[in-house]
Every structure is written in structure tokens, then in C-alpha cells.
Amino acid sequence: MLYIREARRLVPDYIITQQTASLENGEPPVADLIAVAYWPTDTHCVRRILLEGKVHNEGFIFRDDHKWRPFGIAYRALIPKVKEAANVITSTCPSSSHVAYVIQMVVPRGTFPKD
């Protein structure tokens, strides 16, 4: 069975990037918050290659260095440009870069505090 981890995504006016999840990001939280992504960068390797007698996972990134932060998913990242479509929203193909997409697609398991 073919497993597709990523596919097409919207390209509206607002695009979520790796910088959005970075601690160095000085931007305030998004005003139109609709969800929160809470997972470090976690990309799977594209292929395994042999370099100088050692196997390397090409394309693998897991950022567990605590230099990332939870970040808000903006409503405007889930809707297309007004001139391209109307009355459409997506939760599975938000407007984001490759690295930002893999951050927001994981839903951590566990118990979350209640209000």
C-alpha cells in the first residue's frame, strides 16, 4: 500500500514556515488563531545512503533541542485566496512550508489540562 505523507497544499496570502515555530521568532501570536501546533520538527528520511562506509538518513530532521515552540495555526492559512475560491476551508492541507507542515500534522497523545 502506498503511503503519502504530504500532498498539495493551499497557497493563500499567509504561509506558515519553519520560522513560525522557532524560539528566535519575535512575531506576536497570530490574531486569527484557530488551532495550536505542539510538536518539534519531525521529518522522515527520504532515503538511506552509504557515505564513507556509514549509512546516513537523508532528509531526516527531529528537532529536540528545545529551540522550537508551540505556535498558532492561523485561520487564514486554512482558506484559499478569495479570488481563487469561496466557501472552502481545509484542515489537512494548510498553507505551509515542508518543515512547518510536518510540525503541525502530528497530534501528540496524552492528557491535556482542562480549564
C-alpha positions as CSV (number, residue, x, y, z in Angstrom):
1,M,0.0,0.0,0.0
2,L,1.3,3.4,-1.0
3,Y,1.6,5.9,1.9
4,I,1.7,9.6,1.1
5,R,2.8,11.7,3.9
6,E,2.5,15.0,2.1
7,A,0.5,16.2,-0.9
8,R,-0.7,19.5,-2.4
9,R,-1.2,22.4,-0.1
10,L,-3.0,25.7,-0.4
11,V,-1.0,28.9,-1.2
12,P,-3.1,31.7,0.2
13,D,-1.9,35.1,1.5
14,Y,-0.5,33.7,4.7
15,I,2.0,30.8,4.8
16,I,3.2,29.1,7.9
17,T,7.0,28.5,7.8
18,Q,9.7,26.9,10.0
19,Q,10.4,30.4,11.4
20,T,6.9,30.5,12.9
21,A,7.8,27.6,15.3
22,S,11.3,29.0,16.1
23,L,12.1,30.4,19.5
24,E,14.1,33.1,17.7
25,N,10.8,34.3,16.1
26,G,9.8,37.6,17.6
27,E,6.5,37.7,15.9
28,P,3.4,38.0,18.1
29,P,0.9,35.1,18.1
30,V,-1.5,35.2,15.2
31,A,-4.6,37.2,15.6
32,D,-6.9,34.7,13.9
33,L,-5.8,31.6,15.9
34,I,-7.8,28.5,15.2
35,A,-5.5,25.7,16.5
36,V,-2.2,25.2,18.2
37,A,0.6,23.0,16.8
38,Y,2.7,21.4,19.6
39,W,5.4,19.1,18.2
40,P,9.0,19.6,17.3
41,T,10.2,19.4,13.7
42,D,9.9,15.7,12.7
43,T,10.6,14.8,9.1
44,H,11.1,11.3,8.0
45,C,14.1,10.3,5.9
46,V,13.7,10.3,2.1
47,R,16.3,7.6,1.6
48,R,19.3,5.9,3.2
49,I,22.6,6.5,1.5
50,L,26.1,5.0,2.1
51,L,28.9,7.6,2.6
52,E,32.4,6.6,3.5
53,G,31.2,3.2,4.9
54,K,28.4,4.7,7.0
55,V,24.7,4.7,6.5
56,H,23.1,8.2,6.6
57,N,19.4,9.0,6.7
58,E,19.0,11.7,4.1
59,G,16.3,14.3,4.8
60,F,15.7,13.3,8.5
61,I,15.1,16.1,10.9
62,F,14.0,15.8,14.5
63,R,14.5,18.9,16.5
64,D,14.6,18.1,20.2
65,D,16.9,20.9,21.1
66,H,14.1,23.0,22.7
67,K,14.6,25.8,20.2
68,W,11.1,25.4,18.9
69,R,7.8,26.5,20.5
70,P,4.1,25.7,20.2
71,F,2.6,28.1,17.6
72,G,-0.8,29.1,16.5
73,I,-2.3,27.9,13.2
74,A,-3.9,31.0,11.6
75,Y,-7.4,30.7,10.1
76,R,-6.2,32.5,7.0
77,A,-3.7,29.6,6.4
78,L,-6.7,27.2,6.0
79,I,-8.6,29.2,3.4
80,P,-7.7,29.9,-0.2
81,K,-7.2,33.3,-1.7
82,V,-10.6,35.0,-2.2
83,K,-10.1,35.3,-5.9
84,E,-9.4,31.6,-6.3
85,A,-12.2,30.0,-4.3
86,A,-15.0,30.8,-1.9
87,N,-16.7,28.9,0.9
88,V,-13.8,26.5,1.3
89,I,-11.7,25.5,4.3
90,T,-9.2,22.8,4.8
91,S,-7.6,21.1,7.9
92,T,-5.4,18.6,6.1
93,C,-3.5,20.8,3.6
94,P,-2.9,24.1,5.2
95,S,-0.7,26.7,3.7
96,S,2.8,25.9,4.9
97,S,6.4,25.1,4.0
98,H,7.5,21.5,4.1
99,V,9.1,21.8,7.5
100,A,6.2,23.7,9.0
101,Y,3.8,21.1,7.6
102,V,5.4,18.2,9.4
103,I,5.3,20.2,12.7
104,Q,1.6,20.8,12.5
105,M,0.5,17.4,11.2
106,V,1.4,15.5,14.4
107,V,-1.1,15.4,17.2
108,P,0.6,14.5,20.5
109,R,-1.1,11.8,22.6
110,G,-1.7,12.3,26.3
111,T,-3.7,14.2,28.8
112,F,-4.1,17.9,28.5
113,P,-5.1,20.1,31.4
114,K,-8.7,21.2,31.5
115,D,-9.8,24.7,32.1
